[in-house]
């Protein structure tokens, strides 16, 4: 039973760590536009946030082990560097704003509308480029 408790504890810690990273990425994206943040920290914050949110990685995820190293090592190191460049009070404000944004309700109707637009665009493209059959 003790082993299961350790696994549950590890899982909870990993989830907490992932939540902190997600919050920090949002905070860094906010920092990129905050006037209280120095220009060099803004620039680096924008780069780290863009890389963390981008579907394109330096090392593709399908490469075994190496593919996830950038997500596990580079992103947290980039976040750590930028957080050290931002004044602590400002970073606390940005984290609070990031948490407030995470708690906002999301619109399922809005998401459904966007999905319907994508489906309609795909159907229109398929109709426009479908070869005509010659009789």
C-alpha positions, 0 to 999 in steps of 0.5 A: 500500500505504501508504494501506491501512496508514493505513486499517487504522491508523485502523480499529484506532484507532476500534475501540480508542476505541469499546472505551474508551468502552464500558468507561467507560460500564460504569465510570460505571454502577458509579460511580453506586453506588460510595460513594467517588464524590461525590453530584454525580458519581454523579448525572451518571454515572447520567445519562450511562450511562443515556443512552449505554445507552438506545435513545432519543436526543435526535436520532433516528438516522434523521435524516441526519448529525445523528442520530449527532452525539449518539452521537459528541459528547454521549456522549464529552463527558459521559463526559469530564466525569464522569471529571474529577469522579471521583477518579483512583484511584477511576476506575482501580478502576472501569475495572478492574472494568468490564474484568473484567466484560467478560471474564466468560463469557456464558451462551448457554443463558441467552440462549436461554432469554430468547429462548424466553420472549419467543417464548412471550409473543408466541405467547400474546399472539397467541393471546389477541388473535386474533379468533375466526372466526364460522361 
